[in-house]
């Protein structure tokens, strides 16, 4: 489910950025394509990070404030 939302966000962002350049002819086509790819990858990371943060909040809600992700626990 996360991959589907992430891929949808990536595709949507690419189409919006590239489409706006096609409509308004703001930049060279290659520069616009690179900008669209960079924006879509950034949007994908943001969507994926939002799902991770949501799952962390859910685990804290279910298991209490003492629950921590494995990378956040202190080595004993």
PDB file as gemmi writes it, atoms N, CA and C in Angstrom:
CRYST1    1.000    1.000    1.000  90.00  90.00  90.00 P 1                      
ATOM      1  N   UNK A   1       0.821  -1.179   0.000  1.00  0.00           N  
ATOM      2  CA  UNK A   1       0.000   0.000   0.000  1.00  0.00           C  
ATOM      3  C   UNK A   1       0.876   1.258   0.000  1.00  0.00           C  
ATOM      4  N   UNK A   2       1.952   1.207   0.767  1.00  0.00           N  
ATOM      5  CA  UNK A   2       2.854   2.355   0.802  1.00  0.00           C  
ATOM      6  C   UNK A   2       3.475   2.572  -0.574  1.00  0.00           C  
ATOM      7  N   UNK A   3       3.868   1.492  -1.228  1.00  0.00           N  
ATOM      8  CA  UNK A   3       4.471   1.625  -2.557  1.00  0.00           C  
ATOM      9  C   UNK A   3       3.481   2.210  -3.554  1.00  0.00           C  
ATOM     10  N   UNK A   4       2.222   1.830  -3.443  1.00  0.00           N  
ATOM     11  CA  UNK A   4       1.219   2.358  -4.368  1.00  0.00           C  
ATOM     12  C   UNK A   4       1.043   3.860  -4.180  1.00  0.00           C  
ATOM     13  N   UNK A   5       0.945   4.314  -2.932  1.00  0.00           N  
ATOM     14  CA  UNK A   5       0.819   5.751  -2.676  1.00  0.00           C  
ATOM     15  C   UNK A   5       2.074   6.496  -3.099  1.00  0.00           C  
ATOM     16  N   UNK A   6       3.242   5.916  -2.798  1.00  0.00           N  
ATOM     17  CA  UNK A   6       4.500   6.564  -3.163  1.00  0.00           C  
ATOM     18  C   UNK A   6       4.623   6.685  -4.676  1.00  0.00           C  
ATOM     19  N   UNK A   7       4.335   5.615  -5.388  1.00  0.00           N  
ATOM     20  CA  UNK A   7       4.437   5.647  -6.845  1.00  0.00           C  
ATOM     21  C   UNK A   7       3.423   6.595  -7.464  1.00  0.00           C  
ATOM     22  N   UNK A   8       2.239   6.672  -6.874  1.00  0.00           N  
ATOM     23  CA  UNK A   8       1.233   7.619  -7.353  1.00  0.00           C  
ATOM     24  C   UNK A   8       1.707   9.050  -7.151  1.00  0.00           C  
ATOM     25  N   UNK A   9       2.283   9.330  -5.992  1.00  0.00           N  
ATOM     26  CA  UNK A   9       2.806  10.672  -5.725  1.00  0.00           C  
ATOM     27  C   UNK A   9       3.944  11.018  -6.675  1.00  0.00           C  
ATOM     28  N   UNK A  10       4.800  10.049  -6.943  1.00  0.00           N  
ATOM     29  CA  UNK A  10       5.916  10.273  -7.861  1.00  0.00           C  
ATOM     30  C   UNK A  10       5.396  10.588  -9.264  1.00  0.00           C  
ATOM     31  N   UNK A  11       4.470   9.779  -9.746  1.00  0.00           N  
ATOM     32  CA  UNK A  11       3.938   9.989 -11.095  1.00  0.00           C  
ATOM     33  C   UNK A  11       3.183  11.316 -11.195  1.00  0.00           C  
ATOM     34  N   UNK A  12       2.367  11.607 -10.196  1.00  0.00           N  
ATOM     35  CA  UNK A  12       1.592  12.843 -10.207  1.00  0.00           C  
ATOM     36  C   UNK A  12       2.503  14.069 -10.192  1.00  0.00           C  
ATOM     37  N   UNK A  13       3.522  14.041  -9.342  1.00  0.00           N  
ATOM     38  CA  UNK A  13       4.446  15.172  -9.258  1.00  0.00           C  
ATOM     39  C   UNK A  13       5.206  15.359 -10.566  1.00  0.00           C  
ATOM     40  N   UNK A  14       5.642  14.265 -11.175  1.00  0.00           N  
ATOM     41  CA  UNK A  14       6.353  14.362 -12.443  1.00  0.00           C  
ATOM     42  C   UNK A  14       5.470  14.981 -13.518  1.00  0.00           C  
ATOM     43  N   UNK A  15       4.228  14.508 -13.598  1.00  0.00           N  
ATOM     44  CA  UNK A  15       3.309  15.020 -14.614  1.00  0.00           C  
ATOM     45  C   UNK A  15       3.015  16.508 -14.394  1.00  0.00           C  
ATOM     46  N   UNK A  16       2.823  16.899 -13.141  1.00  0.00           N  
ATOM     47  CA  UNK A  16       2.529  18.310 -12.860  1.00  0.00           C  
ATOM     48  C   UNK A  16       3.708  19.200 -13.216  1.00  0.00           C  
ATOM     49  N   UNK A  17       4.905  18.824 -12.786  1.00  0.00           N  
ATOM     50  CA  UNK A  17       6.080  19.679 -13.056  1.00  0.00           C  
ATOM     51  C   UNK A  17       6.413  19.698 -14.541  1.00  0.00           C  
ATOM     52  N   UNK A  18       6.435  18.540 -15.177  1.00  0.00           N  
ATOM     53  CA  UNK A  18       6.748  18.497 -16.608  1.00  0.00           C  
ATOM     54  C   UNK A  18       5.635  19.141 -17.430  1.00  0.00           C  
ATOM     55  N   UNK A  19       4.386  18.905 -17.030  1.00  0.00           N  
ATOM     56  CA  UNK A  19       3.265  19.494 -17.755  1.00  0.00           C  
ATOM     57  C   UNK A  19       3.227  21.003 -17.662  1.00  0.00           C  
ATOM     58  N   UNK A  20       3.548  21.530 -16.494  1.00  0.00           N  
ATOM     59  CA  UNK A  20       3.554  22.990 -16.358  1.00  0.00           C  
ATOM     60  C   UNK A  20       4.646  23.606 -17.219  1.00  0.00           C  
ATOM     61  N   UNK A  21       5.764  22.926 -17.371  1.00  0.00           N  
ATOM     62  CA  UNK A  21       6.815  23.444 -18.243  1.00  0.00           C  
ATOM     63  C   UNK A  21       6.378  23.385 -19.705  1.00  0.00           C  
ATOM     64  N   UNK A  22       5.689  22.329 -20.090  1.00  0.00           N  
ATOM     65  CA  UNK A  22       5.238  22.213 -21.478  1.00  0.00           C  
ATOM     66  C   UNK A  22       4.238  23.324 -21.799  1.00  0.00           C  
ATOM     67  N   UNK A  23       3.349  23.588 -20.849  1.00  0.00           N  
ATOM     68  CA  UNK A  23       2.326  24.609 -21.082  1.00  0.00           C  
ATOM     69  C   UNK A  23       2.937  26.001 -21.166  1.00  0.00           C  
ATOM     70  N   UNK A  24       3.827  26.330 -20.249  1.00  0.00           N  
ATOM     71  CA  UNK A  24       4.343  27.699 -20.172  1.00  0.00           C  
ATOM     72  C   UNK A  24       5.720  27.885 -20.821  1.00  0.00           C  
ATOM     73  N   UNK A  25       6.354  26.808 -21.275  1.00  0.00           N  
ATOM     74  CA  UNK A  25       7.680  26.890 -21.904  1.00  0.00           C  
ATOM     75  C   UNK A  25       8.663  27.692 -21.065  1.00  0.00           C  
ATOM     76  N   UNK A  26       8.786  27.325 -19.801  1.00  0.00           N  
ATOM     77  CA  UNK A  26       9.643  28.064 -18.879  1.00  0.00           C  
ATOM     78  C   UNK A  26      11.118  27.707 -19.037  1.00  0.00           C  
ATOM     79  N   UNK A  27      11.427  26.438 -19.183  1.00  0.00           N  
ATOM     80  CA  UNK A  27      12.815  25.984 -19.204  1.00  0.00           C  
ATOM     81  C   UNK A  27      13.077  25.132 -20.441  1.00  0.00           C  
ATOM     82  N   UNK A  28      14.346  24.868 -20.670  1.00  0.00           N  
ATOM     83  CA  UNK A  28      14.730  23.909 -21.695  1.00  0.00           C  
ATOM     84  C   UNK A  28      14.134  22.546 -21.321  1.00  0.00           C  
ATOM     85  N   UNK A  29      13.811  21.732 -22.303  1.00  0.00           N  
ATOM     86  CA  UNK A  29      13.138  20.457 -22.044  1.00  0.00           C  
ATOM     87  C   UNK A  29      13.963  19.520 -21.158  1.00  0.00           C  
ATOM     88  N   UNK A  30      15.274  19.464 -21.373  1.00  0.00           N  
ATOM     89  CA  UNK A  30      16.114  18.582 -20.573  1.00  0.00           C  
ATOM     90  C   UNK A  30      16.189  19.042 -19.117  1.00  0.00           C  
ATOM     91  N   UNK A  31      16.297  20.335 -18.915  1.00  0.00           N  
ATOM     92  CA  UNK A  31      16.335  20.887 -17.564  1.00  0.00           C  
ATOM     93  C   UNK A  31      15.000  20.647 -16.873  1.00  0.00           C  
ATOM     94  N   UNK A  32      13.914  20.832 -17.592  1.00  0.00           N  
ATOM     95  CA  UNK A  32      12.585  20.611 -17.025  1.00  0.00           C  
ATOM     96  C   UNK A  32      12.382  19.147 -16.651  1.00  0.00           C  
ATOM     97  N   UNK A  33      12.887  18.249 -17.480  1.00  0.00           N  
ATOM     98  CA  UNK A  33      12.769  16.823 -17.176  1.00  0.00           C  
ATOM     99  C   UNK A  33      13.569  16.468 -15.930  1.00  0.00           C  
ATOM    100  N   UNK A  34      14.764  16.992 -15.813  1.00  0.00           N  
ATOM    101  CA  UNK A  34      15.579  16.742 -14.614  1.00  0.00           C  
ATOM    102  C   UNK A  34      14.914  17.319 -13.374  1.00  0.00           C  
ATOM    103  N   UNK A  35      14.361  18.515 -13.503  1.00  0.00           N  
ATOM    104  CA  UNK A  35      13.648  19.126 -12.387  1.00  0.00           C  
ATOM    105  C   UNK A  35      12.430  18.300 -11.998  1.00  0.00           C  
ATOM    106  N   UNK A  36      11.711  17.790 -12.982  1.00  0.00           N  
ATOM    107  CA  UNK A  36      10.535  16.958 -12.708  1.00  0.00           C  
ATOM    108  C   UNK A  36      10.929  15.649 -12.031  1.00  0.00           C  
ATOM    109  N   UNK A  37      12.024  15.046 -12.461  1.00  0.00           N  
ATOM    110  CA  UNK A  37      12.492  13.814 -11.826  1.00  0.00           C  
ATOM    111  C   UNK A  37      12.912  14.081 -10.383  1.00  0.00           C  
ATOM    112  N   UNK A  38      13.641  15.162 -10.167  1.00  0.00           N  
ATOM    113  CA  UNK A  38      14.071  15.498  -8.807  1.00  0.00           C  
ATOM    114  C   UNK A  38      12.873  15.776  -7.906  1.00  0.00           C  
ATOM    115  N   UNK A  39      11.896  16.507  -8.404  1.00  0.00           N  
ATOM    116  CA  UNK A  39      10.703  16.800  -7.605  1.00  0.00           C  
ATOM    117  C   UNK A  39       9.905  15.542  -7.316  1.00  0.00           C  
ATOM    118  N   UNK A  40       9.815  14.650  -8.272  1.00  0.00           N  
ATOM    119  CA  UNK A  40       9.043  13.423  -8.056  1.00  0.00           C  
ATOM    120  C   UNK A  40       9.731  12.485  -7.070  1.00  0.00           C  
ATOM    121  N   UNK A  41      11.050  12.398  -7.131  1.00  0.00           N  
ATOM    122  CA  UNK A  41      11.779  11.558  -6.168  1.00  0.00           C  
ATOM    123  C   UNK A  41      11.638  12.132  -4.762  1.00  0.00           C  
ATOM    124  N   UNK A  42      11.730  13.453  -4.642  1.00  0.00           N  
ATOM    125  CA  UNK A  42      11.549  14.098  -3.342  1.00  0.00           C  
ATOM    126  C   UNK A  42      10.150  13.851  -2.803  1.00  0.00           C  
ATOM    127  N   UNK A  43       9.155  13.952  -3.645  1.00  0.00           N  
ATOM    128  CA  UNK A  43       7.777  13.688  -3.219  1.00  0.00           C  
ATOM    129  C   UNK A  43       7.619  12.237  -2.769  1.00  0.00           C  
ATOM    130  N   UNK A  44       8.264  11.319  -3.476  1.00  0.00           N  
ATOM    131  CA  UNK A  44       8.207   9.909  -3.084  1.00  0.00           C  
ATOM    132  C   UNK A  44       8.809   9.672  -1.713  1.00  0.00           C  
ATOM    133  N   UNK A  45       9.959  10.278  -1.449  1.00  0.00           N  
ATOM    134  CA  UNK A  45      10.583  10.142  -0.134  1.00  0.00           C  
ATOM    135  C   UNK A  45       9.718  10.740   0.965  1.00  0.00           C  
ATOM    136  N   UNK A  46       9.096  11.883   0.681  1.00  0.00           N  
ATOM    137  CA  UNK A  46       8.233  12.521   1.685  1.00  0.00           C  
ATOM    138  C   UNK A  46       7.018  11.660   2.009  1.00  0.00           C  
ATOM    139  N   UNK A  47       6.411  11.081   0.996  1.00  0.00           N  
ATOM    140  CA  UNK A  47       5.250  10.209   1.224  1.00  0.00           C  
ATOM    141  C   UNK A  47       5.663   8.985   2.025  1.00  0.00           C  
ATOM    142  N   UNK A  48       6.776   8.374   1.652  1.00  0.00           N  
ATOM    143  CA  UNK A  48       7.248   7.191   2.374  1.00  0.00           C  
ATOM    144  C   UNK A  48       7.585   7.531   3.828  1.00  0.00           C  
ATOM    145  N   UNK A  49       8.209   8.660   4.046  1.00  0.00           N  
ATOM    146  CA  UNK A  49       8.555   9.082   5.414  1.00  0.00           C  
ATOM    147  C   UNK A  49       7.307   9.361   6.238  1.00  0.00           C  
ATOM    148  N   UNK A  50       6.284   9.901   5.611  1.00  0.00           N  
ATOM    149  CA  UNK A  50       5.026  10.155   6.320  1.00  0.00           C  
ATOM    150  C   UNK A  50       4.402   8.847   6.800  1.00  0.00           C  
ATOM    151  N   UNK A  51       4.465   7.800   5.985  1.00  0.00           N  
ATOM    152  CA  UNK A  51       3.935   6.507   6.405  1.00  0.00           C  
ATOM    153  C   UNK A  51       4.756   5.918   7.544  1.00  0.00           C  
ATOM    154  N   UNK A  52       6.066   6.095   7.503  1.00  0.00           N  
ATOM    155  CA  UNK A  52       6.920   5.584   8.577  1.00  0.00           C  
ATOM    156  C   UNK A  52       6.615   6.300   9.877  1.00  0.00           C  
ATOM    157  N   UNK A  53       6.497   7.626   9.824  1.00  0.00           N  
ATOM    158  CA  UNK A  53       6.175   8.388  11.038  1.00  0.00           C  
ATOM    159  C   UNK A  53       4.808   8.006  11.582  1.00  0.00           C  
ATOM    160  N   UNK A  54       3.865   7.764  10.695  1.00  0.00           N  
ATOM    161  CA  UNK A  54       2.525   7.359  11.133  1.00  0.00           C  
ATOM    162  C   UNK A  54       2.576   6.016  11.849  1.00  0.00           C  
ATOM    163  N   UNK A  55       3.340   5.076  11.321  1.00  0.00           N  
ATOM    164  CA  UNK A  55       3.436   3.768  11.975  1.00  0.00           C  
ATOM    165  C   UNK A  55       4.140   3.875  13.324  1.00  0.00           C  
ATOM    166  N   UNK A  56       5.135   4.759  13.435  1.00  0.00           N  
ATOM    167  CA  UNK A  56       5.797   4.966  14.730  1.00  0.00           C  
ATOM    168  C   UNK A  56       4.832   5.545  15.751  1.00  0.00           C  
ATOM    169  N   UNK A  57       4.017   6.518  15.347  1.00  0.00           N  
ATOM    170  CA  UNK A  57       3.025   7.079  16.259  1.00  0.00           C  
ATOM    171  C   UNK A  57       2.014   6.024  16.693  1.00  0.00           C  
ATOM    172  N   UNK A  58       1.619   5.160  15.763  1.00  0.00           N  
ATOM    173  CA  UNK A  58       0.660   4.101  16.087  1.00  0.00           C  
ATOM    174  C   UNK A  58       1.261   3.107  17.086  1.00  0.00           C  
ATOM    175  N   UNK A  59       2.526   2.764  16.908  1.00  0.00           N  
ATOM    176  CA  UNK A  59       3.173   1.851  17.856  1.00  0.00           C  
ATOM    177  C   UNK A  59       3.294   2.488  19.235  1.00  0.00           C  
ATOM    178  N   UNK A  60       3.601   3.765  19.291  1.00  0.00           N  
ATOM    179  CA  UNK A  60       3.678   4.462  20.578  1.00  0.00           C  
ATOM    180  C   UNK A  60       2.306   4.508  21.232  1.00  0.00           C  
ATOM    181  N   UNK A  61       1.276   4.733  20.432  1.00  0.00           N  
ATOM    182  CA  UNK A  61      -0.080   4.777  20.978  1.00  0.00           C  
ATOM    183  C   UNK A  61      -0.493   3.414  21.524  1.00  0.00           C  
ATOM    184  N   UNK A  62      -0.143   2.358  20.830  1.00  0.00           N  
ATOM    185  CA  UNK A  62      -0.546   1.013  21.258  1.00  0.00           C  
ATOM    186  C   UNK A  62       0.301   0.455  22.394  1.00  0.00           C  
ATOM    187  N   UNK A  63       1.596   0.726  22.358  1.00  0.00           N  
ATOM    188  CA  UNK A  63       2.517   0.078  23.291  1.00  0.00           C  
ATOM    189  C   UNK A  63       3.127   1.021  24.315  1.00  0.00           C  
ATOM    190  N   UNK A  64       2.778   2.278  24.274  1.00  0.00           N  
ATOM    191  CA  UNK A  64       3.276   3.218  25.267  1.00  0.00           C  
ATOM    192  C   UNK A  64       4.497   3.975  24.798  1.00  0.00           C  
ATOM    193  N   UNK A  65       4.859   4.955  25.596  1.00  0.00           N  
ATOM    194  CA  UNK A  65       5.969   5.843  25.233  1.00  0.00           C  
ATOM    195  C   UNK A  65       7.324   5.146  25.316  1.00  0.00           C  
ATOM    196  N   UNK A  66       7.402   3.996  25.984  1.00  0.00           N  
ATOM    197  CA  UNK A  66       8.677   3.288  26.103  1.00  0.00           C  
ATOM    198  C   UNK A  66       9.061   2.564  24.820  1.00  0.00           C  
ATOM    199  N   UNK A  67       8.105   2.380  23.905  1.00  0.00           N  
ATOM    200  CA  UNK A  67       8.425   1.708  22.656  1.00  0.00           C  
ATOM    201  C   UNK A  67       9.305   2.607  21.814  1.00  0.00           C  
ATOM    202  N   UNK A  68      10.362   2.033  21.263  1.00  0.00           N  
ATOM    203  CA  UNK A  68      11.241   2.761  20.357  1.00  0.00           C  
ATOM    204  C   UNK A  68      11.575   1.864  19.184  1.00  0.00           C  
ATOM    205  N   UNK A  69      11.844   2.488  18.069  1.00  0.00           N  
ATOM    206  CA  UNK A  69      12.299   1.730  16.920  1.00  0.00           C  
ATOM    207  C   UNK A  69      13.671   1.156  17.195  1.00  0.00           C  
ATOM    208  N   UNK A  70      14.037   0.109  16.503  1.00  0.00           N  
ATOM    209  CA  UNK A  70      15.299  -0.556  16.760  1.00  0.00           C  
ATOM    210  C   UNK A  70      16.508   0.343  16.607  1.00  0.00           C  
ATOM    211  N   UNK A  71      16.487   1.276  15.691  1.00  0.00           N  
ATOM    212  CA  UNK A  71      17.628   2.154  15.484  1.00  0.00           C  
ATOM    213  C   UNK A  71      17.738   3.211  16.573  1.00  0.00           C  
ATOM    214  N   UNK A  72      16.638   3.445  17.301  1.00  0.00           N  
ATOM    215  CA  UNK A  72      16.646   4.466  18.348  1.00  0.00           C  
ATOM    216  C   UNK A  72      16.987   3.903  19.728  1.00  0.00           C  
ATOM    217  N   UNK A  73      17.054   2.594  19.865  1.00  0.00           N  
ATOM    218  CA  UNK A  73      17.354   1.991  21.156  1.00  0.00           C  
ATOM    219  C   UNK A  73      18.845   2.069  21.433  1.00  0.00           C  
ATOM    220  N   UNK A  74      19.154   2.245  22.691  1.00  0.00           N  
ATOM    221  CA  UNK A  74      20.566   2.285  23.101  1.00  0.00           C  
ATOM    222  C   UNK A  74      21.118   0.860  23.148  1.00  0.00           C  
ATOM    223  N   UNK A  75      22.348   0.701  22.690  1.00  0.00           N  
ATOM    224  CA  UNK A  75      22.979  -0.612  22.736  1.00  0.00           C  
ATOM    225  C   UNK A  75      23.333  -0.940  24.181  1.00  0.00           C  
ATOM    226  N   UNK A  76      22.949  -2.137  24.587  1.00  0.00           N  
ATOM    227  CA  UNK A  76      23.239  -2.568  25.958  1.00  0.00           C  
ATOM    228  C   UNK A  76      24.382  -3.543  25.988  1.00  0.00           C  
TER     229      UNK A  76                                                      
END                                                                             
